[in-house]
Amino acid sequence: MSARILDGRAVAAEVLAEVGVRAERLRARGVVPCLAVVLVGDDPASAIYVRNKGRRAAEVGIETRDLRLPASTSESDLLARVDALARDPAVHGILVQLPLPPGIDARRVLEAIPPDKDVDGFHPENLGRLVIGDPRLVPCTPAGCMRLLAHTGIDLCGKRAVVVGRSNIVGKPMAHLLLQADATVTIAHSRTRDLPRVVGEADVVVAAAGRPGLVRGAWIREGAVVLDVGINRVEGRLTGDVEFAAAAERAAWITPVPGGVGPMTIACLMENVVQAAEGPPG
Ligand code: NAP
């Protein structure tokens, strides 16, 4: 078998087009969807992510407010800034770019974002809602993966899914979204025994370990769907967590890196901003 490519750029463009329509509707009601992005310090990768988010937002009619703070910012200063954004009715979404400089407790800062403005979906209330099956703002990368899975047209009900990685921002929410779609879900991590066998049983593999080429092509079950979340820089090139060429020989669908999950993450962030601006359902 030779896999079909799950083209994240194309699916993201569809998502962004829908977001643009929703943003336009909000503007017609006098609501300008607005995302505040807080960047502390001068991590070059974070600066690129923030710039890309700003560009995408502008393309779909979302206003952005950039708050750039020096690496010397104290936790209490940062909390005060987040609190000001939390109280500002013109701001619908607040994103604090991670990682934060040493000395700042990221968990405290993320918990200071009101759940209804938490467009990253990292607040314990939003994660808790996802776990109890009542999701509101869902973390963007797992949400993007679900959109890619929907694009394959494959019904996930009863399928065996393996998520490699158990971070709070990718692996765990991903597993819960798959569970909600009635898949039978296994979460693998660095202590998992016999990862090749675990991955080999999966109809859907989501690799989110941040280890280049960890998931070998030979492990993939014939006809599986493979989503590669990993972004690793190896000798100056971006590469995923999956041994792409060999996996593509066996999978039915596979995401490339770059151009797979990455573009979906930003698109789903924009979707969360319009959702936050639209207000609670009902
Ligand atoms: P993370 O917090 O470092 O978590 C990595 C997870 O992978 C951990 O649960 C770890 O297990 C597990 N792991 C590490 N080595 C393993 C191994 N050899 N076998 C099995 N499991 C292993 O990373 P993250 O934030 O979830 O991100 C994961 C990857 O996705 C990174 O490459 C990141 O850059 C990328 N990412 C991409 C996007 C995107 O938009 N495409 C968004 C976010 C993240 P333990 O818990 O046991 O340590």
Boltz pocket constraint, residues with backbone or C-beta under 6 A from the ligand:
constraints:
  - pocket:
      binder: B
      contacts: [[A, 141], [A, 164], [A, 165], [A, 166], [A, 167], [A, 168], [A, 169], [A, 170], [A, 171], [A, 188], [A, 189], [A, 190], [A, 191], [A, 192], [A, 195], [A, 207], [A, 208], [A, 209], [A, 210], [A, 211], [A, 214], [A, 228], [A, 229], [A, 230], [A, 231], [A, 232], [A, 261], [A, 262], [A, 263], [A, 265]]
      max_distance: 6.0
